Amino acid sequence: MQEVLNQFEKSKVWHLVQRPKNKTIIDIRWVFKNNLDEQGNITRNKARLVVQGYNQEEGIDYDKTFAPIARMEAIRMLIAFAAHMKFTLYQMDVKSAFLNG
């Protein structure tokens, strides 16, 4: 949790404001997960902050949706196109996708 909170502070993505009277507040919650190795031993504890989207109503609380997940078919097409065009591809891991969404 502390690593995620440090990312918030480092990225300066949040600041405290007064609650607007005519707006719905969308809650967030922590999701915890243990990464296991082949023997079932815990190798890492992970914490993720997620939005409780079921509190939203289309047209009121949002008008766009985003899914930061790439399908394998799209990745294959990208790699094939890049190989055909002789492009160089780079890979990166975004630790704080929630912040950069």
C-alpha positions in Angstrom: 0.0 0.0 0.0 2.8 2.4 0.9 4.4 1.9 -2.6 1.1 2.9 -4.2 0.6 5.9 -1.9 4.2 7.0 -2.7 3.4 6.9 -6.4 0.4 9.1 -5.8 2.6 11.7 -4.0 5.4 11.4 -6.5 3.1 11.9 -9.5 1.1 14.7 -7.8 -2.2 13.4 -9.2 -4.5 14.0 -6.3 -5.3 17.0 -4.3 -8.0 17.5 -1.6 -11.0 19.6 -2.6 -14.4 20.4 -1.1 -17.2 17.9 -2.1 -19.4 19.4 -4.8 -23.0 19.5 -3.6 -24.5 18.2 -6.9 -22.0 15.4 -7.7 -22.0 11.7 -6.7 -18.9 10.6 -4.9 -17.4 7.4 -6.4 -15.7 5.2 -3.7 -12.4 3.5 -4.0 -11.1 0.4 -2.2 -7.9 -1.6 -1.7 -7.6 -5.0 -3.4 -4.9 -7.3 -2.0 -3.2 -10.2 -3.7 -0.4 -12.6 -2.9 1.9 -13.7 -5.7 3.0 -17.4 -5.3 5.9 -19.4 -6.7 5.7 -22.9 -8.1 5.7 -24.5 -4.6 2.9 -22.2 -3.4 5.1 -20.0 -1.2 4.3 -16.3 -1.1 6.8 -14.3 -3.1 5.2 -10.9 -3.0 2.2 -9.1 -1.5 0.5 -6.7 -3.9 -2.0 -3.9 -3.1 -4.0 -2.1 -5.7 -6.3 0.9 -5.4 -9.5 0.5 -7.5 -12.6 2.5 -8.2 -15.9 1.1 -7.3 -17.5 1.7 -10.7 -20.8 0.1 -9.9 -21.7 3.4 -8.1 -21.7 5.2 -11.4 -24.6 5.8 -13.8 -24.0 6.2 -17.6 -24.6 9.8 -18.8 -24.5 11.1 -15.2 -21.2 10.1 -13.7 -19.3 9.2 -16.9 -19.5 9.5 -20.6 -16.4 7.5 -21.6 -15.0 4.2 -20.5 -11.5 2.9 -20.7 -10.1 -0.6 -20.5 -6.3 -0.6 -20.1 -5.9 -4.2 -21.2 -4.5 -5.2 -24.6 -5.9 -8.3 -26.3 -3.5 -10.9 -27.5 -4.8 -10.5 -31.1 -4.0 -6.8 -31.0 -0.5 -7.5 -29.7 0.1 -10.0 -32.5 -1.1 -7.6 -35.1 1.1 -4.9 -33.8 4.2 -7.1 -33.7 3.5 -8.4 -37.3 3.0 -4.9 -38.6 6.1 -3.6 -36.8 8.1 -6.5 -38.3 6.7 -5.8 -41.8 7.5 -2.1 -41.5 10.9 -2.8 -39.8 9.9 -0.7 -36.8 11.6 -1.0 -33.4 9.2 -1.8 -30.6 9.9 -1.1 -26.9 8.2 -2.7 -23.9 7.5 -1.0 -20.6 5.7 -1.8 -17.3 3.3 0.8 -16.0 3.2 0.4 -12.2 0.6 3.1 -11.7 -1.8 2.7 -14.6 -4.7 3.9 -12.4 -2.8 7.2 -12.1 -1.9 7.5 -15.7 -5.3 6.4 -17.1 
